[in-house]
């Protein structure tokens, strides 16, 4: 395991096209931003690898129009 120290606004590059940036850090809470191609799966480590999150429900304005 590689362990790095980063400050807010700093990041790391993984491979050629994945960037992880520290957006916010305070009192043991860290918010990360991840930029990667759509083909690269990104999931939280505590979720099983095969599980996909359910899509958020669409609001009435975003649903199909009909009558």
PyMOL Python script that loads the backbone (N, CA, C, O; Angstrom):
from pymol import cmd

cmd.read_pdbstr("""\
ATOM      1  N   UNK A   1       0.857  -1.174   0.000  1.00  0.00           N
ATOM      2  CA  UNK A   1       0.000   0.000   0.000  1.00  0.00           C
ATOM      3  C   UNK A   1       0.903   1.237   0.000  1.00  0.00           C
ATOM      4  O   UNK A   1       1.840   1.348   0.791  1.00  0.00           O
ATOM      5  N   UNK A   2       0.597   2.141  -0.892  1.00  0.00           N
ATOM      6  CA  UNK A   2       1.286   3.424  -0.938  1.00  0.00           C
ATOM      7  C   UNK A   2       0.516   4.407  -0.070  1.00  0.00           C
ATOM      8  O   UNK A   2      -0.696   4.546  -0.233  1.00  0.00           O
ATOM      9  N   UNK A   3       1.185   5.086   0.842  1.00  0.00           N
ATOM     10  CA  UNK A   3       0.546   6.056   1.721  1.00  0.00           C
ATOM     11  C   UNK A   3       1.105   7.435   1.401  1.00  0.00           C
ATOM     12  O   UNK A   3       2.318   7.645   1.440  1.00  0.00           O
ATOM     13  N   UNK A   4       0.213   8.379   1.082  1.00  0.00           N
ATOM     14  CA  UNK A   4       0.617   9.733   0.727  1.00  0.00           C
ATOM     15  C   UNK A   4      -0.081  10.743   1.620  1.00  0.00           C
ATOM     16  O   UNK A   4      -1.179  10.493   2.116  1.00  0.00           O
ATOM     17  N   UNK A   5       0.553  11.869   1.819  1.00  0.00           N
ATOM     18  CA  UNK A   5      -0.095  13.001   2.480  1.00  0.00           C
ATOM     19  C   UNK A   5      -0.393  14.032   1.408  1.00  0.00           C
ATOM     20  O   UNK A   5       0.483  14.382   0.618  1.00  0.00           O
ATOM     21  N   UNK A   6      -1.632  14.521   1.378  1.00  0.00           N
ATOM     22  CA  UNK A   6      -2.049  15.522   0.402  1.00  0.00           C
ATOM     23  C   UNK A   6      -2.823  16.590   1.136  1.00  0.00           C
ATOM     24  O   UNK A   6      -3.483  16.304   2.135  1.00  0.00           O
ATOM     25  N   UNK A   7      -2.755  17.800   0.664  1.00  0.00           N
ATOM     26  CA  UNK A   7      -3.533  18.906   1.202  1.00  0.00           C
ATOM     27  C   UNK A   7      -4.707  19.179   0.277  1.00  0.00           C
ATOM     28  O   UNK A   7      -4.758  18.666  -0.841  1.00  0.00           O
ATOM     29  N   UNK A   8      -5.651  19.988   0.747  1.00  0.00           N
ATOM     30  CA  UNK A   8      -6.797  20.357  -0.079  1.00  0.00           C
ATOM     31  C   UNK A   8      -6.288  20.990  -1.373  1.00  0.00           C
ATOM     32  O   UNK A   8      -5.402  21.845  -1.360  1.00  0.00           O
ATOM     33  N   UNK A   9      -6.866  20.553  -2.481  1.00  0.00           N
ATOM     34  CA  UNK A   9      -6.465  21.045  -3.796  1.00  0.00           C
ATOM     35  C   UNK A   9      -5.395  20.200  -4.454  1.00  0.00           C
ATOM     36  O   UNK A   9      -5.163  20.322  -5.657  1.00  0.00           O
ATOM     37  N   UNK A  10      -4.740  19.346  -3.687  1.00  0.00           N
ATOM     38  CA  UNK A  10      -3.719  18.475  -4.251  1.00  0.00           C
ATOM     39  C   UNK A  10      -4.340  17.133  -4.599  1.00  0.00           C
ATOM     40  O   UNK A  10      -5.417  16.797  -4.107  1.00  0.00           O
ATOM     41  N   UNK A  11      -3.672  16.375  -5.436  1.00  0.00           N
ATOM     42  CA  UNK A  11      -4.209  15.090  -5.827  1.00  0.00           C
ATOM     43  C   UNK A  11      -3.121  14.128  -6.241  1.00  0.00           C
ATOM     44  O   UNK A  11      -1.929  14.406  -6.107  1.00  0.00           O
ATOM     45  N   UNK A  12      -3.559  12.993  -6.746  1.00  0.00           N
ATOM     46  CA  UNK A  12      -2.653  11.984  -7.284  1.00  0.00           C
ATOM     47  C   UNK A  12      -3.220  11.503  -8.616  1.00  0.00           C
ATOM     48  O   UNK A  12      -4.431  11.517  -8.835  1.00  0.00           O
ATOM     49  N   UNK A  13      -2.322  11.079  -9.495  1.00  0.00           N
ATOM     50  CA  UNK A  13      -2.707  10.538 -10.785  1.00  0.00           C
ATOM     51  C   UNK A  13      -2.440   9.046 -10.749  1.00  0.00           C
ATOM     52  O   UNK A  13      -1.355   8.615 -10.359  1.00  0.00           O
ATOM     53  N   UNK A  14      -3.430   8.251 -11.156  1.00  0.00           N
ATOM     54  CA  UNK A  14      -3.299   6.801 -11.194  1.00  0.00           C
ATOM     55  C   UNK A  14      -3.379   6.389 -12.653  1.00  0.00           C
ATOM     56  O   UNK A  14      -4.367   6.665 -13.333  1.00  0.00           O
ATOM     57  N   UNK A  15      -2.337   5.729 -13.126  1.00  0.00           N
ATOM     58  CA  UNK A  15      -2.292   5.373 -14.541  1.00  0.00           C
ATOM     59  C   UNK A  15      -2.199   6.640 -15.379  1.00  0.00           C
ATOM     60  O   UNK A  15      -1.617   7.640 -14.958  1.00  0.00           O
ATOM     61  N   UNK A  16      -2.780   6.579 -16.569  1.00  0.00           N
ATOM     62  CA  UNK A  16      -2.704   7.724 -17.477  1.00  0.00           C
ATOM     63  C   UNK A  16      -3.895   8.655 -17.365  1.00  0.00           C
ATOM     64  O   UNK A  16      -3.814   9.816 -17.768  1.00  0.00           O
ATOM     65  N   UNK A  17      -5.022   8.152 -16.810  1.00  0.00           N
ATOM     66  CA  UNK A  17      -6.241   8.957 -16.924  1.00  0.00           C
ATOM     67  C   UNK A  17      -7.163   8.945 -15.717  1.00  0.00           C
ATOM     68  O   UNK A  17      -8.341   9.277 -15.848  1.00  0.00           O
ATOM     69  N   UNK A  18      -6.663   8.571 -14.551  1.00  0.00           N
ATOM     70  CA  UNK A  18      -7.467   8.633 -13.326  1.00  0.00           C
ATOM     71  C   UNK A  18      -6.805   9.623 -12.371  1.00  0.00           C
ATOM     72  O   UNK A  18      -5.625   9.492 -12.045  1.00  0.00           O
ATOM     73  N   UNK A  19      -7.577  10.616 -11.927  1.00  0.00           N
ATOM     74  CA  UNK A  19      -7.060  11.627 -11.011  1.00  0.00           C
ATOM     75  C   UNK A  19      -7.932  11.632  -9.759  1.00  0.00           C
ATOM     76  O   UNK A  19      -9.158  11.695  -9.852  1.00  0.00           O
ATOM     77  N   UNK A  20      -7.299  11.565  -8.592  1.00  0.00           N
ATOM     78  CA  UNK A  20      -7.989  11.654  -7.311  1.00  0.00           C
ATOM     79  C   UNK A  20      -7.506  12.929  -6.646  1.00  0.00           C
ATOM     80  O   UNK A  20      -6.306  13.117  -6.452  1.00  0.00           O
ATOM     81  N   UNK A  21      -8.450  13.815  -6.294  1.00  0.00           N
ATOM     82  CA  UNK A  21      -8.092  15.109  -5.721  1.00  0.00           C
ATOM     83  C   UNK A  21      -8.793  15.298  -4.378  1.00  0.00           C
ATOM     84  O   UNK A  21      -9.959  14.936  -4.220  1.00  0.00           O
ATOM     85  N   UNK A  22      -8.073  15.868  -3.415  1.00  0.00           N
ATOM     86  CA  UNK A  22      -8.653  16.186  -2.112  1.00  0.00           C
ATOM     87  C   UNK A  22      -9.422  17.498  -2.260  1.00  0.00           C
ATOM     88  O   UNK A  22      -8.837  18.538  -2.560  1.00  0.00           O
ATOM     89  N   UNK A  23     -10.743  17.439  -2.045  1.00  0.00           N
ATOM     90  CA  UNK A  23     -11.587  18.616  -2.176  1.00  0.00           C
ATOM     91  C   UNK A  23     -11.787  19.326  -0.849  1.00  0.00           C
ATOM     92  O   UNK A  23     -11.857  20.554  -0.800  1.00  0.00           O
ATOM     93  N   UNK A  24     -11.880  18.552   0.231  1.00  0.00           N
ATOM     94  CA  UNK A  24     -12.149  19.124   1.544  1.00  0.00           C
ATOM     95  C   UNK A  24     -11.619  18.166   2.605  1.00  0.00           C
ATOM     96  O   UNK A  24     -11.744  16.949   2.466  1.00  0.00           O
ATOM     97  N   UNK A  25     -11.037  18.706   3.648  1.00  0.00           N
ATOM     98  CA  UNK A  25     -10.546  17.871   4.748  1.00  0.00           C
ATOM     99  C   UNK A  25     -10.665  18.659   6.044  1.00  0.00           C
ATOM    100  O   UNK A  25     -10.177  19.784   6.150  1.00  0.00           O
ATOM    101  N   UNK A  26     -11.326  18.044   7.034  1.00  0.00           N
ATOM    102  CA  UNK A  26     -11.430  18.670   8.350  1.00  0.00           C
ATOM    103  C   UNK A  26     -11.842  17.624   9.377  1.00  0.00           C
ATOM    104  O   UNK A  26     -12.680  16.766   9.100  1.00  0.00           O
ATOM    105  N   UNK A  27     -11.264  17.699  10.534  1.00  0.00           N
ATOM    106  CA  UNK A  27     -11.609  16.839  11.675  1.00  0.00           C
ATOM    107  C   UNK A  27     -11.802  15.367  11.307  1.00  0.00           C
ATOM    108  O   UNK A  27     -12.785  14.753  11.723  1.00  0.00           O
ATOM    109  N   UNK A  28     -10.907  14.812  10.555  1.00  0.00           N
ATOM    110  CA  UNK A  28     -10.991  13.405  10.217  1.00  0.00           C
ATOM    111  C   UNK A  28     -11.947  13.073   9.090  1.00  0.00           C
ATOM    112  O   UNK A  28     -12.125  11.900   8.761  1.00  0.00           O
ATOM    113  N   UNK A  29     -12.567  14.080   8.488  1.00  0.00           N
ATOM    114  CA  UNK A  29     -13.490  13.869   7.374  1.00  0.00           C
ATOM    115  C   UNK A  29     -12.822  14.370   6.107  1.00  0.00           C
ATOM    116  O   UNK A  29     -12.356  15.509   6.059  1.00  0.00           O
ATOM    117  N   UNK A  30     -12.771  13.535   5.082  1.00  0.00           N
ATOM    118  CA  UNK A  30     -12.114  13.900   3.834  1.00  0.00           C
ATOM    119  C   UNK A  30     -13.094  13.710   2.683  1.00  0.00           C
ATOM    120  O   UNK A  30     -13.776  12.689   2.601  1.00  0.00           O
ATOM    121  N   UNK A  31     -13.160  14.692   1.799  1.00  0.00           N
ATOM    122  CA  UNK A  31     -13.996  14.594   0.597  1.00  0.00           C
ATOM    123  C   UNK A  31     -13.055  14.538  -0.595  1.00  0.00           C
ATOM    124  O   UNK A  31     -12.205  15.410  -0.773  1.00  0.00           O
ATOM    125  N   UNK A  32     -13.219  13.484  -1.423  1.00  0.00           N
ATOM    126  CA  UNK A  32     -12.363  13.272  -2.580  1.00  0.00           C
ATOM    127  C   UNK A  32     -13.148  13.481  -3.860  1.00  0.00           C
ATOM    128  O   UNK A  32     -14.346  13.206  -3.915  1.00  0.00           O
ATOM    129  N   UNK A  33     -12.480  13.961  -4.876  1.00  0.00           N
ATOM    130  CA  UNK A  33     -13.045  14.041  -6.214  1.00  0.00           C
ATOM    131  C   UNK A  33     -12.260  13.098  -7.101  1.00  0.00           C
ATOM    132  O   UNK A  33     -11.030  13.075  -7.050  1.00  0.00           O
ATOM    133  N   UNK A  34     -12.961  12.313  -7.918  1.00  0.00           N
ATOM    134  CA  UNK A  34     -12.307  11.337  -8.786  1.00  0.00           C
ATOM    135  C   UNK A  34     -12.704  11.624 -10.222  1.00  0.00           C
ATOM    136  O   UNK A  34     -13.891  11.695 -10.541  1.00  0.00           O
ATOM    137  N   UNK A  35     -11.718  11.787 -11.082  1.00  0.00           N
ATOM    138  CA  UNK A  35     -11.950  11.969 -12.508  1.00  0.00           C
ATOM    139  C   UNK A  35     -11.400  10.742 -13.217  1.00  0.00           C
ATOM    140  O   UNK A  35     -10.220  10.415 -13.090  1.00  0.00           O
ATOM    141  N   UNK A  36     -12.268  10.064 -13.968  1.00  0.00           N
ATOM    142  CA  UNK A  36     -11.857   8.852 -14.670  1.00  0.00           C
ATOM    143  C   UNK A  36     -12.757   8.655 -15.886  1.00  0.00           C
ATOM    144  O   UNK A  36     -13.868   9.186 -15.926  1.00  0.00           O
ATOM    145  N   UNK A  37     -12.292   7.902 -16.869  1.00  0.00           N
ATOM    146  CA  UNK A  37     -13.147   7.596 -18.016  1.00  0.00           C
ATOM    147  C   UNK A  37     -14.380   6.809 -17.571  1.00  0.00           C
ATOM    148  O   UNK A  37     -14.348   6.118 -16.552  1.00  0.00           O
ATOM    149  N   UNK A  38     -15.455   6.918 -18.331  1.00  0.00           N
ATOM    150  CA  UNK A  38     -16.703   6.225 -17.985  1.00  0.00           C
ATOM    151  C   UNK A  38     -16.523   4.711 -17.913  1.00  0.00           C
ATOM    152  O   UNK A  38     -17.273   4.037 -17.206  1.00  0.00           O
ATOM    153  N   UNK A  39     -15.566   4.178 -18.614  1.00  0.00           N
ATOM    154  CA  UNK A  39     -15.349   2.730 -18.625  1.00  0.00           C
ATOM    155  C   UNK A  39     -14.664   2.220 -17.365  1.00  0.00           C
ATOM    156  O   UNK A  39     -14.597   1.010 -17.147  1.00  0.00           O
ATOM    157  N   UNK A  40     -14.156   3.117 -16.535  1.00  0.00           N
ATOM    158  CA  UNK A  40     -13.473   2.710 -15.300  1.00  0.00           C
ATOM    159  C   UNK A  40     -14.494   2.658 -14.175  1.00  0.00           C
ATOM    160  O   UNK A  40     -15.049   3.692 -13.804  1.00  0.00           O
ATOM    161  N   UNK A  41     -14.757   1.467 -13.620  1.00  0.00           N
ATOM    162  CA  UNK A  41     -15.723   1.380 -12.521  1.00  0.00           C
ATOM    163  C   UNK A  41     -15.130   1.969 -11.240  1.00  0.00           C
ATOM    164  O   UNK A  41     -13.973   1.719 -10.902  1.00  0.00           O
ATOM    165  N   UNK A  42     -15.945   2.755 -10.538  1.00  0.00           N
ATOM    166  CA  UNK A  42     -15.527   3.339  -9.266  1.00  0.00           C
ATOM    167  C   UNK A  42     -16.602   3.008  -8.239  1.00  0.00           C
ATOM    168  O   UNK A  42     -17.782   3.276  -8.468  1.00  0.00           O
ATOM    169  N   UNK A  43     -16.206   2.427  -7.109  1.00  0.00           N
ATOM    170  CA  UNK A  43     -17.156   2.084  -6.051  1.00  0.00           C
ATOM    171  C   UNK A  43     -16.484   2.274  -4.711  1.00  0.00           C
ATOM    172  O   UNK A  43     -15.258   2.252  -4.606  1.00  0.00           O
ATOM    173  N   UNK A  44     -17.293   2.459  -3.696  1.00  0.00           N
ATOM    174  CA  UNK A  44     -16.762   2.529  -2.338  1.00  0.00           C
ATOM    175  C   UNK A  44     -16.272   1.139  -1.938  1.00  0.00           C
ATOM    176  O   UNK A  44     -16.879   0.135  -2.313  1.00  0.00           O
ATOM    177  N   UNK A  45     -15.200   1.080  -1.195  1.00  0.00           N
ATOM    178  CA  UNK A  45     -14.579  -0.199  -0.842  1.00  0.00           C
ATOM    179  C   UNK A  45     -15.502  -1.084  -0.019  1.00  0.00           C
ATOM    180  O   UNK A  45     -15.388  -2.308  -0.084  1.00  0.00           O
ATOM    181  N   UNK A  46     -16.425  -0.493   0.762  1.00  0.00           N
ATOM    182  CA  UNK A  46     -17.287  -1.315   1.618  1.00  0.00           C
ATOM    183  C   UNK A  46     -18.428  -1.973   0.859  1.00  0.00           C
ATOM    184  O   UNK A  46     -19.125  -2.816   1.425  1.00  0.00           O
ATOM    185  N   UNK A  47     -18.644  -1.616  -0.408  1.00  0.00           N
ATOM    186  CA  UNK A  47     -19.698  -2.248  -1.206  1.00  0.00           C
ATOM    187  C   UNK A  47     -19.143  -3.465  -1.931  1.00  0.00           C
ATOM    188  O   UNK A  47     -18.011  -3.430  -2.412  1.00  0.00           O
ATOM    189  N   UNK A  48     -19.918  -4.541  -2.018  1.00  0.00           N
ATOM    190  CA  UNK A  48     -19.464  -5.714  -2.767  1.00  0.00           C
ATOM    191  C   UNK A  48     -19.209  -5.352  -4.229  1.00  0.00           C
ATOM    192  O   UNK A  48     -19.873  -4.477  -4.785  1.00  0.00           O
ATOM    193  N   UNK A  49     -18.250  -6.028  -4.840  1.00  0.00           N
ATOM    194  CA  UNK A  49     -17.855  -5.705  -6.215  1.00  0.00           C
ATOM    195  C   UNK A  49     -18.980  -5.915  -7.217  1.00  0.00           C
ATOM    196  O   UNK A  49     -19.060  -5.171  -8.195  1.00  0.00           O
ATOM    197  N   UNK A  50     -19.854  -6.900  -7.013  1.00  0.00           N
ATOM    198  CA  UNK A  50     -20.899  -7.194  -7.985  1.00  0.00           C
ATOM    199  C   UNK A  50     -22.135  -6.326  -7.859  1.00  0.00           C
ATOM    200  O   UNK A  50     -22.971  -6.322  -8.762  1.00  0.00           O
ATOM    201  N   UNK A  51     -22.276  -5.594  -6.772  1.00  0.00           N
ATOM    202  CA  UNK A  51     -23.490  -4.809  -6.528  1.00  0.00           C
ATOM    203  C   UNK A  51     -23.407  -3.468  -7.231  1.00  0.00           C
ATOM    204  O   UNK A  51     -22.395  -2.772  -7.144  1.00  0.00           O
ATOM    205  N   UNK A  52     -24.478  -3.107  -7.928  1.00  0.00           N
ATOM    206  CA  UNK A  52     -24.561  -1.803  -8.564  1.00  0.00           C
ATOM    207  C   UNK A  52     -25.604  -0.987  -7.827  1.00  0.00           C
ATOM    208  O   UNK A  52     -26.673  -1.501  -7.495  1.00  0.00           O
ATOM    209  N   UNK A  53     -25.308   0.280  -7.568  1.00  0.00           N
ATOM    210  CA  UNK A  53     -26.320   1.107  -6.907  1.00  0.00           C
ATOM    211  C   UNK A  53     -27.522   1.315  -7.802  1.00  0.00           C
ATOM    212  O   UNK A  53     -27.391   1.393  -9.024  1.00  0.00           O
ATOM    213  N   UNK A  54     -28.707   1.407  -7.189  1.00  0.00           N
ATOM    214  CA  UNK A  54     -29.915   1.657  -7.966  1.00  0.00           C
ATOM    215  C   UNK A  54     -29.937   3.108  -8.404  1.00  0.00           C
ATOM    216  O   UNK A  54     -29.555   3.992  -7.638  1.00  0.00           O
ATOM    217  N   UNK A  55     -30.380   3.364  -9.630  1.00  0.00           N
ATOM    218  CA  UNK A  55     -30.435   4.758 -10.080  1.00  0.00           C
ATOM    219  C   UNK A  55     -31.465   5.546  -9.281  1.00  0.00           C
ATOM    220  O   UNK A  55     -32.469   5.000  -8.823  1.00  0.00           O
ATOM    221  N   UNK A  56     -31.200   6.835  -9.122  1.00  0.00           N
ATOM    222  CA  UNK A  56     -32.130   7.702  -8.402  1.00  0.00           C
ATOM    223  C   UNK A  56     -33.414   7.829  -9.201  1.00  0.00           C
ATOM    224  O   UNK A  56     -33.370   7.872 -10.431  1.00  0.00           O
ATOM    225  N   UNK A  57     -34.562   7.889  -8.528  1.00  0.00           N
ATOM    226  CA  UNK A  57     -35.824   8.030  -9.271  1.00  0.00           C
ATOM    227  C   UNK A  57     -35.886   9.378  -9.966  1.00  0.00           C
ATOM    228  O   UNK A  57     -35.365  10.377  -9.470  1.00  0.00           O
ATOM    229  N   UNK A  58     -36.525   9.386 -11.113  1.00  0.00           N
ATOM    230  CA  UNK A  58     -36.698  10.611 -11.878  1.00  0.00           C
ATOM    231  C   UNK A  58     -37.842  11.428 -11.310  1.00  0.00           C
ATOM    232  O   UNK A  58     -38.848  10.874 -10.867  1.00  0.00           O
ATOM    233  N   UNK A  59     -37.692  12.724 -11.322  1.00  0.00           N
ATOM    234  CA  UNK A  59     -38.765  13.597 -10.880  1.00  0.00           C
ATOM    235  C   UNK A  59     -39.839  13.703 -11.956  1.00  0.00           C
ATOM    236  O   UNK A  59     -39.618  13.251 -13.080  1.00  0.00           O
ATOM    237  N   UNK A  60     -40.996  14.288 -11.646  1.00  0.00           N
ATOM    238  CA  UNK A  60     -42.072  14.382 -12.620  1.00  0.00           C
ATOM    239  C   UNK A  60     -41.694  15.140 -13.880  1.00  0.00           C
ATOM    240  O   UNK A  60     -42.186  14.820 -14.962  1.00  0.00           O
ATOM    241  N   UNK A  61     -40.822  16.146 -13.758  1.00  0.00           N
ATOM    242  CA  UNK A  61     -40.430  16.923 -14.932  1.00  0.00           C
ATOM    243  C   UNK A  61     -39.515  16.133 -15.847  1.00  0.00           C
ATOM    244  O   UNK A  61     -39.440  16.423 -17.041  1.00  0.00           O
ATOM    245  N   UNK A  62     -38.805  15.124 -15.304  1.00  0.00           N
ATOM    246  CA  UNK A  62     -37.856  14.369 -16.114  1.00  0.00           C
ATOM    247  C   UNK A  62     -38.490  13.114 -16.723  1.00  0.00           C
ATOM    248  O   UNK A  62     -37.888  12.488 -17.595  1.00  0.00           O
ATOM    249  N   UNK A  63     -39.666  12.745 -16.288  1.00  0.00           N
ATOM    250  CA  UNK A  63     -40.299  11.531 -16.788  1.00  0.00           C
ATOM    251  C   UNK A  63     -40.872  11.711 -18.185  1.00  0.00           C
ATOM    252  O   UNK A  63     -40.862  12.817 -18.726  1.00  0.00           O
ATOM    253  N   UNK A  64     -41.377  10.618 -18.778  1.00  0.00           N
ATOM    254  CA  UNK A  64     -41.944  10.709 -20.118  1.00  0.00           C
ATOM    255  C   UNK A  64     -43.212  11.559 -20.127  1.00  0.00           C
ATOM    256  O   UNK A  64     -43.976  11.565 -19.162  1.00  0.00           O
ATOM    257  N   UNK A  65     -43.419  12.261 -21.208  1.00  0.00           N
ATOM    258  CA  UNK A  65     -44.619  13.089 -21.330  1.00  0.00           C
ATOM    259  C   UNK A  65     -45.718  12.256 -21.972  1.00  0.00           C
ATOM    260  O   UNK A  65     -45.478  11.516 -22.926  1.00  0.00           O
ATOM    261  N   UNK A  66     -46.876  12.382 -21.457  1.00  0.00           N
ATOM    262  CA  UNK A  66     -47.993  11.619 -22.019  1.00  0.00           C
ATOM    263  C   UNK A  66     -49.275  12.020 -21.324  1.00  0.00           C
ATOM    264  O   UNK A  66     -49.249  12.793 -20.367  1.00  0.00           O
ATOM    265  N   UNK A  67     -50.388  11.507 -21.792  1.00  0.00           N
ATOM    266  CA  UNK A  67     -51.605  11.941 -21.158  1.00  0.00           C
ATOM    267  C   UNK A  67     -52.760  11.106 -21.360  1.00  0.00           C
ATOM    268  O   UNK A  67     -53.839  11.411 -20.851  1.00  0.00           O
TER     269      UNK A  67
END
""", "prot")
cmd.dss("prot")
cmd.show_as("cartoon", "prot")
cmd.util.cbc("prot")
cmd.orient("prot")
